[in-house]
Amino acid sequence: MAKAPMGEKAFDRFEYNRADRQLRLVEQKLPQVAVSSLAREVVRRLAFRMPRAVRKEDLPTPSDIDLLCSALLSKKDDSADRFILAARRDGVQVDAIYLGYIAGAARRLGEMWDNDEISFIDVTLACGKLYRIIRGLRHVIAPGILDNRDECPAMFALVPGETHTLGIEIATDVFRREGWDVDMMVGLDHDMLVEQSDRRSYLAIVLVANSDGMIEPLTRLVLALRISHPLAHLVVAGNILKYHPDINDLVGADAVMRDIGTAVSTLRDVIEVPNG
């Protein structure tokens, strides 16, 4: 396989910077226990993505993983970025980058955290760097993640912990009457929702939350879905919009759906579906 250069065209700098801003805002706005939960989510979702058909010579050695972890824990903000981009420029396959290097580093960070070898602050910063990297690489890692999934325009999901289903049921019915292929997911816990979503490749995922107390589970869910659905457009709906005017930046969403009257046109604009 020929070496594939990894330059700015392949790296989504906009998404990288947006992920960086989101995580910095999360650290400011959410309590430490919530930030810790989000860091755990990133580690967990990345750590258990195992290599499939990857060339043996592309798989990282334990020494490679240690070097990447050192870069992630470094005070130099772009050390890990340079490490990953250098590996890609050297011709390492994308699957090996994502499923070998990044997943391997996530597992190692998790072990170090559990063994008290690194602090909460250390692992939070390192996980943030990993998350930024995968967002920057979303276009090149997406084919390996989404391969063999059925395609579907939209998923509507009630954020775990919410109990009011009427709004999401009405919205789903409206979209289906308009001819949209929509999967509705309610009453599922966090892991089950993410697991169910992995069965299809969605163009858009609409997450419905109503109370102010749902901001942490909503943010956690967005992080998980960004990892499993790198190209999906994530939209937030529900009364939670009243409590957080900066909700797009805080949870890392692409858009908000403010009312049922404009819901169809909003989602059509987000995924650029023409009328009719």
Secondary structure, 3 states (H helix, E strand, C coil): CCCCCCCCCCCCHHHHHHHHHHHHHHHHHCCHHHHHHHHHHHHHHHHCCCCCCCCHHHCCCHHHHHHHHHHHHCCCCCHHHHHHHHHHHCCCCHHHHHHHHHHHHHHHHHHHHHCCCCCHHHHHHHHHHHHHHHHHCHHHHHHHHHCCCEEEEEEEEECCCCCCCHHHHHHHHHHHHCCCCEEEECCCCHHHHHHHHCCEEEEEEEEECCCHHHHHHHHHHHHHHHHHCCCCEEEEECHHHHCCCCHHHHHCCCEEECCHHHHHHHHHHHHCCCCC
